[in-house]
Amino acid sequence: GRLFAHYQLSGDVVVDEGRTSSGPAVVHGMSAPPHWYVGHPGGAIGGGLGLALGAAVATRRRVRALIADGGSLYAPQALWTIAHLGLDVGVVVVANQGYRILRMEMKARGIEPISRDLTQIEHPRVDFIALAQAFGVAGYRANTVGELASILEAGGEQHRPFLVVAELADPS
């Protein structure tokens, strides 16, 4: 969250669909340079990539999106349009290998014993880097804070679409 906010520039549009992982980015974003913040109402998931695309087209600004891995699977074709239009959109996919928000909702309703199998993004595991590249977007993986910092810095200098998968240490 601190790194995501650190690499925000004045005037950026920040799209937040990290749901269960974006709290620190929001908190640290309060001290980032002035920027536009686009979240989403309610508990819906799946609109983040479309929001990033729409924000880039509508504002002609640099967009940085924090998207959860589960939500990113609802409309990955937005990546193709981002690449096709050559938009300056950087996407950080926060990877916990599942739909954590759905797990939380199922647990709250007492159906947690079956929620793990129904809400995991494994078997087969989604290769988000290959997915991004298939749509024409540069894809990277960050397993450490240092790797994420390097990718965000380079992405900011290149002004072209990129996607980085930020692997969470605790995928539960």
Backbone as CSV, one residue per row, in Angstrom:
resi,resn,N_x,N_y,N_z,CA_x,CA_y,CA_z,C_x,C_y,C_z
1,GLY,0.808,-1.199,0.000,0.000,0.000,0.000,0.850,1.261,0.000
2,ARG,1.901,1.257,0.799,2.786,2.414,0.871,3.483,2.634,-0.466
3,LEU,3.954,1.559,-1.098,4.628,1.675,-2.396,3.675,2.161,-3.483
4,PHE,2.485,1.604,-3.504,1.492,2.008,-4.498,1.256,3.511,-4.402
5,ALA,1.085,4.018,-3.189,0.867,5.450,-2.982,2.122,6.258,-3.302
6,HIS,3.290,5.717,-2.984,4.544,6.429,-3.218,4.739,6.761,-4.695
7,TYR,4.307,5.877,-5.570,4.507,6.084,-7.005,3.343,6.801,-7.688
8,GLN,2.406,7.332,-6.903,1.335,8.138,-7.484,1.876,9.533,-7.783
9,LEU,1.485,10.058,-8.938,1.879,11.412,-9.317,0.697,12.351,-9.208
10,SER,0.978,13.608,-9.110,-0.080,14.606,-9.083,-0.915,14.494,-10.353
11,GLY,-2.208,14.419,-10.195,-3.112,14.323,-11.333,-3.436,12.909,-11.774
12,ASP,-2.771,11.904,-11.216,-3.085,10.517,-11.565,-4.540,10.200,-11.231
13,VAL,-5.078,9.228,-11.935,-6.349,8.627,-11.551,-6.007,7.291,-10.908
14,VAL,-6.474,7.084,-9.707,-6.221,5.846,-8.974,-7.530,5.070,-8.921
15,VAL,-7.503,3.871,-9.470,-8.667,2.989,-9.442,-8.407,1.924,-8.388
16,ASP,-9.341,1.782,-7.470,-9.186,0.847,-6.364,-10.261,-0.232,-6.433
17,GLU,-9.831,-1.439,-6.744,-10.727,-2.574,-6.637,-10.005,-3.718,-5.939
18,GLY,-9.163,-3.361,-5.006,-8.433,-4.371,-4.252,-9.262,-4.974,-3.148
19,ARG,-10.386,-4.396,-2.859,-11.316,-4.803,-1.816,-10.635,-5.173,-0.503
20,THR,-10.247,-6.403,-0.322,-9.719,-6.828,0.972,-8.253,-6.492,1.169
21,SER,-7.575,-5.991,0.143,-6.141,-5.704,0.243,-5.785,-4.246,0.038
22,SER,-6.753,-3.400,-0.255,-6.409,-2.031,-0.642,-6.407,-1.024,0.498
23,GLY,-6.770,-1.429,1.686,-6.810,-0.488,2.814,-5.532,0.313,3.007
24,PRO,-4.359,-0.343,3.061,-3.113,0.412,3.233,-2.840,1.396,2.092
25,ALA,-3.217,1.046,0.863,-3.007,1.968,-0.260,-3.872,3.203,-0.110
26,VAL,-5.073,3.024,0.389,-5.969,4.163,0.599,-5.415,5.062,1.700
27,VAL,-4.982,4.452,2.805,-4.446,5.232,3.930,-3.211,6.020,3.489
28,HIS,-2.270,5.364,2.826,-1.047,6.047,2.393,-1.322,7.005,1.242
29,GLY,-2.353,6.732,0.468,-2.727,7.622,-0.629,-3.170,8.991,-0.151
30,MET,-3.604,9.073,1.100,-4.032,10.368,1.642,-2.881,11.361,1.726
31,SER,-1.646,10.857,1.796,-0.498,11.755,1.845,0.235,11.825,0.506
32,ALA,-0.308,11.161,-0.515,0.281,11.208,-1.861,-0.069,12.546,-2.508
33,PRO,0.596,12.896,-3.596,0.236,14.123,-4.311,-1.248,14.095,-4.704
34,PRO,-1.849,15.254,-4.946,-3.278,15.290,-5.303,-3.558,14.406,-6.517
35,HIS,-4.599,13.587,-6.397,-4.947,12.650,-7.457,-6.449,12.393,-7.417
36,TRP,-6.941,11.788,-8.469,-8.341,11.389,-8.527,-8.429,9.970,-7.982
37,TYR,-9.428,9.697,-7.158,-9.621,8.364,-6.599,-10.956,7.817,-7.092
38,VAL,-10.914,6.636,-7.689,-12.134,5.994,-8.161,-12.238,4.638,-7.477
39,GLY,-13.193,4.524,-6.595,-13.478,3.247,-5.948,-14.743,2.701,-6.567
40,HIS,-15.416,1.842,-5.867,-16.696,1.370,-6.368,-17.627,1.134,-5.196
41,PRO,-18.907,1.351,-5.429,-19.875,1.235,-4.342,-20.189,-0.222,-4.013
42,GLY,-20.616,-0.439,-2.802,-21.064,-1.763,-2.414,-19.947,-2.779,-2.384
43,GLY,-20.337,-4.031,-2.431,-19.365,-5.117,-2.363,-19.120,-5.780,-3.704
44,ALA,-19.560,-5.151,-4.769,-19.392,-5.750,-6.094,-17.925,-5.865,-6.464
45,ILE,-17.605,-6.907,-7.228,-16.256,-7.068,-7.734,-16.332,-7.273,-9.237
46,GLY,-15.230,-6.994,-9.917,-15.152,-7.275,-11.333,-15.120,-6.078,-12.254
47,GLY,-15.295,-4.880,-11.721,-15.340,-3.710,-12.588,-14.055,-2.920,-12.675
48,GLY,-13.022,-3.316,-11.956,-11.809,-2.518,-11.849,-11.078,-2.265,-13.147
49,LEU,-10.890,-3.295,-13.968,-10.175,-3.088,-15.230,-10.976,-2.199,-16.171
50,GLY,-12.284,-2.381,-16.189,-13.136,-1.502,-16.997,-13.106,-0.070,-16.501
51,LEU,-13.086,0.116,-15.179,-12.969,1.457,-14.617,-11.643,2.102,-15.012
52,ALA,-10.561,1.332,-14.967,-9.243,1.863,-15.344,-9.236,2.290,-16.802
53,LEU,-9.786,1.453,-17.661,-9.882,1.784,-19.081,-10.718,3.041,-19.289
54,GLY,-11.892,3.075,-18.699,-12.778,4.227,-18.857,-12.169,5.510,-18.322
55,ALA,-11.489,5.422,-17.191,-10.859,6.605,-16.606,-9.758,7.140,-17.516
56,ALA,-8.982,6.238,-18.108,-7.894,6.668,-18.999,-8.443,7.323,-20.261
57,VAL,-9.499,6.758,-20.823,-10.091,7.325,-22.038,-10.766,8.664,-21.725
58,ALA,-11.513,8.706,-20.639,-12.286,9.906,-20.312,-11.422,11.084,-19.884
59,THR,-10.337,10.807,-19.173,-9.548,11.901,-18.607,-8.245,12.169,-19.352
60,ARG,-7.798,11.203,-20.138,-6.489,11.281,-20.813,-5.356,11.471,-19.809
61,ARG,-5.563,10.944,-18.605,-4.556,11.006,-17.548,-3.910,9.634,-17.361
62,ARG,-2.824,9.632,-16.631,-2.184,8.382,-16.245,-3.077,7.708,-15.206
63,VAL,-3.271,6.410,-15.353,-4.121,5.661,-14.427,-3.291,4.573,-13.767
64,ARG,-3.459,4.445,-12.467,-2.853,3.359,-11.717,-3.983,2.637,-11.002
65,ALA,-4.064,1.332,-11.238,-5.169,0.544,-10.701,-4.661,-0.544,-9.766
66,LEU,-5.331,-0.686,-8.659,-5.058,-1.741,-7.694,-6.247,-2.689,-7.766
67,ILE,-6.019,-3.867,-8.333,-7.101,-4.799,-8.630,-6.800,-6.137,-7.961
68,ALA,-7.800,-6.758,-7.382,-7.610,-8.088,-6.812,-7.635,-9.131,-7.928
69,ASP,-6.952,-10.242,-7.691,-6.875,-11.262,-8.735,-8.248,-11.825,-9.098
70,GLY,-9.094,-12.046,-8.122,-10.425,-12.562,-8.420,-11.239,-11.596,-9.267
71,GLY,-11.268,-10.341,-8.873,-12.022,-9.337,-9.620,-11.490,-9.104,-11.018
72,SER,-10.187,-9.293,-11.197,-9.604,-9.033,-12.516,-10.066,-10.032,-13.559
73,LEU,-10.577,-11.168,-13.131,-10.999,-12.198,-14.072,-12.389,-11.949,-14.668
74,TYR,-13.103,-10.963,-14.173,-14.432,-10.691,-14.692,-14.402,-10.050,-16.077
75,ALA,-13.414,-9.220,-16.354,-13.377,-8.511,-17.644,-11.945,-8.267,-18.112
76,PRO,-11.147,-9.331,-18.264,-9.755,-9.127,-18.656,-9.596,-8.550,-20.063
77,GLN,-10.637,-8.614,-20.886,-10.522,-8.078,-22.244,-10.300,-6.568,-22.241
78,ALA,-10.537,-5.898,-21.124,-10.221,-4.470,-21.024,-8.728,-4.243,-21.257
79,LEU,-7.905,-5.232,-20.927,-6.466,-5.102,-21.152,-6.158,-4.935,-22.638
80,TRP,-6.889,-5.642,-23.480,-6.656,-5.512,-24.920,-6.924,-4.087,-25.380
81,THR,-8.018,-3.498,-24.936,-8.346,-2.130,-25.347,-7.320,-1.139,-24.808
82,ILE,-6.873,-1.351,-23.595,-5.838,-0.492,-23.011,-4.577,-0.554,-23.879
83,ALA,-4.185,-1.764,-24.290,-2.999,-1.919,-25.146,-3.252,-1.336,-26.538
84,HIS,-4.407,-1.623,-27.093,-4.745,-1.156,-28.442,-4.694,0.370,-28.530
85,LEU,-5.182,1.035,-27.492,-5.191,2.505,-27.479,-3.882,3.090,-26.952
86,GLY,-2.988,2.237,-26.470,-1.699,2.701,-25.958,-1.838,3.590,-24.734
87,LEU,-2.762,3.258,-23.862,-3.043,4.092,-22.689,-1.997,3.884,-21.593
88,ASP,-1.732,4.935,-20.857,-0.780,4.886,-19.746,-1.513,4.362,-18.514
89,VAL,-1.729,3.055,-18.506,-2.443,2.392,-17.416,-1.531,1.336,-16.819
90,GLY,-1.276,1.462,-15.536,-0.516,0.463,-14.803,-1.451,-0.255,-13.852
91,VAL,-1.454,-1.559,-13.916,-2.342,-2.373,-13.094,-1.509,-3.209,-12.135
92,VAL,-1.822,-3.114,-10.862,-1.224,-3.986,-9.860,-2.293,-4.996,-9.472
93,VAL,-2.055,-6.249,-9.810,-2.971,-7.319,-9.433,-2.487,-7.885,-8.106
94,VAL,-3.284,-7.688,-7.077,-2.961,-8.197,-5.752,-3.419,-9.654,-5.720
95,ALA,-2.461,-10.567,-5.675,-2.766,-11.989,-5.836,-2.798,-12.726,-4.506
96,ASN,-3.989,-13.116,-4.115,-4.130,-13.985,-2.952,-4.650,-15.356,-3.378
97,GLN,-4.672,-15.596,-4.684,-5.084,-16.872,-5.273,-6.512,-17.252,-4.935
98,GLY,-7.366,-16.245,-4.812,-8.762,-16.565,-4.539,-9.640,-15.342,-4.477
99,TYR,-10.870,-15.614,-4.208,-11.863,-14.563,-4.039,-12.060,-14.346,-2.538
100,ARG,-11.128,-13.614,-1.921,-11.156,-13.441,-0.466,-12.456,-12.792,0.002
101,ILE,-12.952,-11.822,-0.741,-14.187,-11.148,-0.316,-15.352,-12.130,-0.289
102,LEU,-15.390,-13.047,-1.251,-16.456,-14.055,-1.264,-16.284,-15.043,-0.111
103,ARG,-15.038,-15.393,0.208,-14.788,-16.274,1.358,-15.314,-15.638,2.633
104,MET,-15.042,-14.345,2.772,-15.498,-13.636,3.963,-17.018,-13.621,4.045
105,GLU,-17.665,-13.381,2.923,-19.129,-13.356,2.900,-19.711,-14.740,3.198
106,MET,-19.128,-15.777,2.625,-19.615,-17.129,2.867,-19.411,-17.533,4.327
107,LYS,-18.269,-17.170,4.881,-17.998,-17.481,6.281,-19.006,-16.783,7.188
108,ALA,-19.330,-15.539,6.865,-20.293,-14.788,7.662,-21.681,-15.426,7.633
109,ARG,-21.953,-16.193,6.596,-23.252,-16.844,6.450,-23.222,-18.316,6.846
110,GLY,-22.105,-18.757,7.420,-22.011,-20.109,7.937,-21.795,-21.193,6.903
111,ILE,-21.336,-20.858,5.728,-21.082,-21.881,4.713,-19.586,-21.971,4.395
112,GLU,-18.782,-21.632,5.373,-17.341,-21.596,5.207,-16.700,-22.937,4.859
113,PRO,-17.178,-24.079,5.341,-16.489,-25.331,5.000,-16.370,-25.588,3.497
114,ILE,-17.302,-25.138,2.698,-17.204,-25.358,1.258,-16.629,-24.159,0.516
115,SER,-16.459,-23.052,1.219,-16.047,-21.818,0.540,-14.637,-21.885,-0.035
116,ARG,-13.738,-22.603,0.576,-12.339,-22.635,0.108,-12.253,-23.195,-1.315
117,ASP,-12.896,-24.312,-1.556,-12.840,-24.913,-2.888,-13.553,-24.068,-3.936
118,LEU,-14.614,-23.417,-3.545,-15.396,-22.634,-4.505,-14.774,-21.285,-4.829
119,THR,-13.859,-20.835,-3.992,-13.361,-19.469,-4.146,-11.855,-19.380,-4.336
120,GLN,-11.236,-20.442,-4.770,-9.798,-20.384,-5.018,-9.529,-20.198,-6.502
121,ILE,-8.401,-19.577,-6.803,-7.966,-19.412,-8.192,-6.725,-20.283,-8.353
122,GLU,-6.960,-21.551,-8.225,-5.923,-22.566,-8.383,-6.586,-23.770,-9.031
123,HIS,-5.789,-24.669,-9.526,-6.307,-25.920,-10.106,-7.313,-25.664,-11.220
124,PRO,-7.006,-25.015,-12.301,-5.671,-24.531,-12.656,-5.425,-23.128,-12.106
125,ARG,-4.184,-22.845,-11.854,-3.769,-21.516,-11.387,-3.706,-20.574,-12.592
126,VAL,-4.232,-19.387,-12.441,-4.255,-18.418,-13.531,-2.884,-17.766,-13.665
127,ASP,-2.365,-17.760,-14.870,-1.095,-17.102,-15.172,-1.416,-15.686,-15.665
128,PHE,-1.465,-14.742,-14.739,-1.855,-13.370,-15.073,-0.854,-12.687,-16.001
129,ILE,0.410,-13.078,-15.919,1.414,-12.484,-16.801,1.159,-12.926,-18.237
130,ALA,0.911,-14.209,-18.437,0.601,-14.703,-19.780,-0.706,-14.096,-20.284
131,LEU,-1.675,-13.931,-19.397,-2.950,-13.321,-19.772,-2.738,-11.892,-20.250
132,ALA,-1.977,-11.112,-19.487,-1.688,-9.728,-19.879,-0.975,-9.693,-21.219
133,GLN,0.035,-10.529,-21.360,0.804,-10.541,-22.605,-0.048,-10.969,-23.791
134,ALA,-0.999,-11.869,-23.574,-1.897,-12.297,-24.656,-2.734,-11.133,-25.174
135,PHE,-2.999,-10.165,-24.307,-3.770,-8.981,-24.692,-2.877,-7.813,-25.097
136,GLY,-1.562,-8.016,-25.130,-0.644,-6.974,-25.574,-0.131,-6.050,-24.486
137,VAL,-0.269,-6.445,-23.241,0.184,-5.639,-22.103,1.407,-6.316,-21.485
138,ALA,2.445,-5.553,-21.203,3.638,-6.096,-20.547,3.253,-6.625,-19.170
139,GLY,3.706,-7.828,-18.858,3.367,-8.443,-17.583,4.598,-8.755,-16.765
140,TYR,4.492,-8.529,-15.458,5.607,-8.748,-14.541,5.091,-9.398,-13.264
141,ARG,5.995,-9.994,-12.512,5.657,-10.568,-11.209,6.551,-9.930,-10.160
142,ALA,5.974,-9.591,-9.025,6.740,-9.053,-7.897,6.509,-9.951,-6.688
143,ASN,7.571,-10.580,-6.258,7.497,-11.421,-5.067,8.021,-10.705,-3.831
144,THR,8.688,-9.561,-4.046,9.231,-8.789,-2.924,8.855,-7.323,-3.095
145,VAL,8.978,-6.588,-2.020,8.709,-5.156,-2.062,9.675,-4.464,-3.016
146,GLY,10.929,-4.878,-3.008,11.926,-4.291,-3.903,11.588,-4.510,-5.369
147,GLU,11.139,-5.711,-5.701,10.743,-5.990,-7.079,9.558,-5.135,-7.488
148,LEU,8.594,-4.999,-6.606,7.424,-4.163,-6.911,7.833,-2.708,-7.114
149,ALA,8.712,-2.206,-6.268,9.180,-0.821,-6.407,9.858,-0.616,-7.757
150,SER,10.718,-1.525,-8.153,11.418,-1.401,-9.435,10.445,-1.389,-10.608
151,ILE,9.444,-2.252,-10.566,8.475,-2.338,-11.654,7.610,-1.086,-11.714
152,LEU,7.158,-0.609,-10.559,6.332,0.610,-10.548,7.121,1.819,-11.030
153,GLU,8.375,1.900,-10.645,9.206,3.015,-11.091,9.427,2.965,-12.604
154,ALA,9.775,1.806,-13.116,9.999,1.661,-14.560,8.711,1.900,-15.344
155,GLY,7.598,1.404,-14.824,6.315,1.601,-15.497,5.932,3.060,-15.578
156,GLY,6.295,3.827,-14.574,5.997,5.252,-14.583,6.823,6.020,-15.594
157,GLU,8.005,5.528,-15.891,8.896,6.200,-16.845,8.556,5.860,-18.293
158,GLN,7.933,4.712,-18.520,7.706,4.248,-19.891,6.384,4.727,-20.493
159,HIS,5.429,5.108,-19.688,4.136,5.629,-20.161,3.441,4.683,-21.128
160,ARG,3.469,3.400,-20.814,2.763,2.419,-21.627,2.079,1.446,-20.668
161,PRO,1.114,0.710,-21.168,0.392,-0.194,-20.271,1.289,-1.298,-19.706
162,PHE,1.068,-1.602,-18.444,1.760,-2.734,-17.829,0.874,-3.315,-16.732
163,LEU,1.157,-4.544,-16.403,0.464,-5.234,-15.326,1.515,-5.931,-14.486
164,VAL,1.413,-5.808,-13.192,2.326,-6.501,-12.293,1.497,-7.304,-11.296
165,VAL,1.870,-8.554,-11.145,1.223,-9.423,-10.177,2.018,-9.309,-8.874
166,ALA,1.385,-8.787,-7.843,2.006,-8.647,-6.534,1.541,-9.831,-5.679
167,GLU,2.409,-10.787,-5.507,2.067,-11.993,-4.755,2.013,-11.668,-3.272
168,LEU,0.891,-11.976,-2.641,0.762,-11.765,-1.206,1.415,-12.924,-0.462
169,ALA,2.068,-12.609,0.643,2.748,-13.634,1.428,1.758,-14.634,2.022
170,ASP,0.592,-14.150,2.428,-0.417,-15.015,3.035,-1.629,-15.057,2.110
171,PRO,-1.762,-16.120,1.306,-2.846,-16.167,0.342,-4.195,-16.551,0.913
172,SER,-4.376,-16.610,2.217,-5.662,-17.006,2.791,-6.705,-15.926,2.680
